[in-house]
Amino acid sequence: EHFKNVVEPTELKAMVVTVDREACILYKKAIDKFLPSNYSEVVMTFDQSKKIIRDYFQVLQERYNNKSVKKIHQKVIEGFKTKDTPKILIVTDMLITGFDAPNLWTMYLDKPLKEHRTLQTIARTNRPFHN
């Protein structure tokens, strides 16, 4: 609701930071119930030990024509920074430090963060956007 009413009208973007990889996928499924599926995308490393993660990785590979994880991430991040979609990135560890996207305006945190990592993570939304 917050995204639809507050963030989306600005044409800026959001990030959901989750506690683990499985939570990334569960958030993606939940968000897809309320927004078009192309509005959100998961960016994470893929540990093939859990079925939910293996299954989601297969879906991603089909969607992106069997590209490698690295190429999928590049395409998703490029789309986030320069195209209309995805509008929401769902992450657990990737992109929470050192990621620069001036159109990232809102961050939803569902992960305990400590000390400097907290500051580095929330600073992702503190970049000037010149459009």
Backbone hydrogen bonds in HBPLUS format (Angstrom, degrees):
<---DONOR---> <-ACCEPTOR-->    atom                        ^
c    i                          cat <-CA-CA->   ^        H-A-AA   ^      H-
h    n   atom  resd res      DA  || num        DHA   H-A  angle D-A-AA Bond
n    s   type  num  typ     dist DA aas  dist angle  dist       angle   num
A0005-ASN N   A0001-GLU O   2.93 MM   4  6.04 160.9  1.97 155.2 160.4     1
A0006-VAL N   A0002-HIS O   2.78 MM   4  5.51 156.9  1.83 152.0 157.3     2
A0008-GLU N   A0003-PHE O   2.81 MM   5  5.84 175.2  1.82 162.5 164.1     3
A0010-THR N   A0007-VAL O   2.97 MM   3  5.60 146.2  2.08 120.3 129.8     4
A0011-GLU N   A0008-GLU O   2.93 MM   3  5.20 157.1  1.98 115.5 123.0     5
A0013-LYS N   A0103-ASN O   2.76 MM  90  5.79 158.0  1.80 170.6 166.9     6
A0105-TRP N   A0013-LYS O   2.84 MM  92  5.58 166.9  1.86 140.5 144.0     7
A0106-THR N   A0013-LYS O   3.23 MM  93  6.59 157.4  2.29 147.4 153.2     8
A0014-ALA N   A0087-LYS O   2.97 MM  73  6.39 162.7  2.01 159.6 165.3     9
A0089-LEU N   A0014-ALA O   3.03 MM  75  6.53 154.9  2.09 143.7 147.2    10
A0015-MET N   A0106-THR O   2.90 MM  91  6.42 139.7  2.07 145.4 158.2    11
A0108-TYR N   A0015-MET O   2.77 MM  93  6.17 164.2  1.79 162.3 167.9    12
A0016-VAL N   A0089-LEU O   2.74 MM  73  6.18 160.5  1.78 161.5 168.4    13
A0091-VAL N   A0016-VAL O   2.85 MM  75  6.21 168.0  1.86 173.3 177.2    14
A0017-VAL N   A0108-TYR O   2.83 MM  91  6.17 166.7  1.85 165.2 168.3    15
A0110-ASP N   A0017-VAL O   2.75 MM  93  5.78 155.5  1.81 165.7 172.1    16
A0018-THR N   A0091-VAL O   2.75 MM  73  6.10 168.9  1.76 160.4 162.7    17
A0024-CYS N   A0020-ASP O   3.13 MM   4  6.52 143.7  2.26 143.5 153.8    18
A0024-CYS N   A0021-ARG O   3.01 MM   3  5.03 119.9  2.38  95.1 110.7    19
A0025-ILE N   A0021-ARG O   3.25 MM   4  6.69 155.9  2.31 153.6 157.6    20
A0026-LEU N   A0022-GLU O   3.00 MM   4  6.32 159.5  2.04 150.9 157.3    21
A0027-TYR N   A0023-ALA O   2.81 MM   4  5.96 159.0  1.85 152.4 157.5    22
A0028-LYS N   A0024-CYS O   2.96 MM   4  6.21 157.4  2.01 146.2 152.8    23
A0029-LYS N   A0025-ILE O   2.99 MM   4  6.28 161.8  2.02 151.2 155.1    24
A0030-ALA N   A0026-LEU O   2.99 MM   4  6.21 155.4  2.05 144.7 151.7    25
A0031-ILE N   A0027-TYR O   2.79 MM   4  5.97 169.5  1.80 161.2 163.5    26
A0032-ASP N   A0028-LYS O   2.96 MM   4  6.07 156.3  2.02 148.0 154.6    27
A0033-LYS N   A0030-ALA O   3.09 MM   3  5.39 148.1  2.20 104.4 113.9    28
A0034-PHE N   A0031-ILE O   2.94 MM   3  5.45 149.4  2.04 113.9 122.7    29
A0035-LEU N   A0031-ILE O   2.91 MM   4  6.00 144.5  2.04 157.2 168.5    30
A0039-TYR N   A0036-PRO O   2.96 MM   3  5.59 164.9  1.98 122.9 127.6    31
A0087-LYS N   A0039-TYR O   2.65 MM  48  4.94 141.1  1.80 122.1 134.4    32
A0088-ILE N   A0039-TYR O   2.79 MM  49  6.07 143.2  1.92 159.2 165.5    33
A0041-GLU N   A0088-ILE O   2.99 MM  47  6.52 143.9  2.12 158.1 169.4    34
A0090-ILE N   A0041-GLU O   2.85 MM  49  5.99 153.4  1.92 152.6 153.6    35
A0043-VAL N   A0090-ILE O   2.95 MM  47  6.15 160.8  1.99 158.0 159.6    36
A0053-ILE N   A0050-LYS O   3.14 MM   3  5.45 125.5  2.45 103.6 116.7    37
A0054-ARG N   A0050-LYS O   2.99 MM   4  6.31 163.1  2.02 156.3 161.7    38
A0055-ASP N   A0051-LYS O   2.81 MM   4  5.95 170.3  1.82 162.3 164.5    39
A0056-TYR N   A0052-ILE O   3.13 MM   4  6.19 155.4  2.19 133.3 140.0    40
A0057-PHE N   A0053-ILE O   2.91 MM   4  6.07 159.0  1.95 149.9 155.9    41
A0058-GLN N   A0054-ARG O   3.02 MM   4  6.32 152.9  2.10 148.9 155.6    42
A0059-VAL N   A0055-ASP O   3.14 MM   4  6.46 156.2  2.20 146.5 152.4    43
A0060-LEU N   A0056-TYR O   2.92 MM   4  6.25 160.4  1.96 154.1 159.2    44
A0061-GLN N   A0057-PHE O   2.90 MM   4  6.17 162.5  1.93 151.8 156.4    45
A0062-GLU N   A0058-GLN O   2.99 MM   4  6.23 155.1  2.05 149.0 155.5    46
A0063-ARG N   A0059-VAL O   2.92 MM   4  6.17 160.4  1.96 151.3 157.0    47
A0064-TYR N   A0060-LEU O   2.88 MM   4  6.08 150.6  1.97 153.5 161.4    48
A0066-ASN N   A0061-GLN O   2.47 MM   5  4.27 165.9  1.49 148.2 145.9    49
A0065-ASN N   A0062-GLU O   3.38 MM   3  5.16 158.5  2.43 107.9 105.0    50
A0072-ILE N   A0068-SER O   2.91 MM   4  6.19 157.1  1.96 154.9 162.0    51
A0073-HIS N   A0069-VAL O   2.85 MM   4  6.09 167.3  1.87 157.3 160.3    52
A0074-GLN N   A0070-LYS O   2.97 MM   4  6.22 159.6  2.01 147.1 152.8    53
A0075-LYS N   A0071-LYS O   3.00 MM   4  6.18 160.3  2.04 146.2 151.0    54
A0076-VAL N   A0072-ILE O   2.90 MM   4  6.14 163.8  1.93 158.0 162.5    55
A0077-ILE N   A0073-HIS O   2.87 MM   4  5.99 171.5  1.88 157.8 160.2    56
A0078-GLU N   A0074-GLN O   2.91 MM   4  5.98 160.0  1.95 146.5 152.7    57
A0079-GLY N   A0075-LYS O   2.96 MM   4  6.10 159.2  2.00 144.5 150.4    58
A0080-PHE N   A0076-VAL O   2.89 MM   4  6.15 153.3  1.96 148.2 156.1    59
A0081-LYS N   A0077-ILE O   2.97 MM   4  6.20 157.4  2.02 150.6 155.8    60
A0082-THR N   A0078-GLU O   2.85 MM   4  5.89 155.9  1.91 154.0 160.6    61
A0083-LYS N   A0079-GLY O   2.86 MM   4  4.64 149.5  1.96 124.9 131.2    62
A0104-LEU N   A0101-ALA O   2.84 MM   3  5.55 165.7  1.86 131.3 133.0    63
A0117-ARG N   A0114-LYS O   3.14 MM   3  5.76 130.2  2.40 148.5 144.1    64
A0118-THR N   A0115-GLU O   3.01 MM   3  5.64 136.8  2.21 116.1 126.3    65
A0120-GLN N   A0116-HIS O   2.89 MM   4  6.13 167.2  1.91 155.6 159.5    66
A0121-THR N   A0117-ARG O   2.89 MM   4  5.91 153.3  1.96 141.8 149.0    67
A0122-ILE N   A0118-THR O   3.01 MM   4  6.26 177.7  2.01 160.8 160.4    68
A0123-ALA N   A0119-LEU O   2.96 MM   4  5.91 140.1  2.12 143.7 154.5    69
A0124-ARG N   A0121-THR O   3.12 MM   3  5.71 162.5  2.15 114.3 119.8    70
A0125-THR N   A0122-ILE O   3.24 MM   3  6.01 160.7  2.28 117.6 121.4    71
A0126-ASN N   A0123-ALA O   2.97 MM   3  4.98 162.4  2.00 108.7 114.3    72
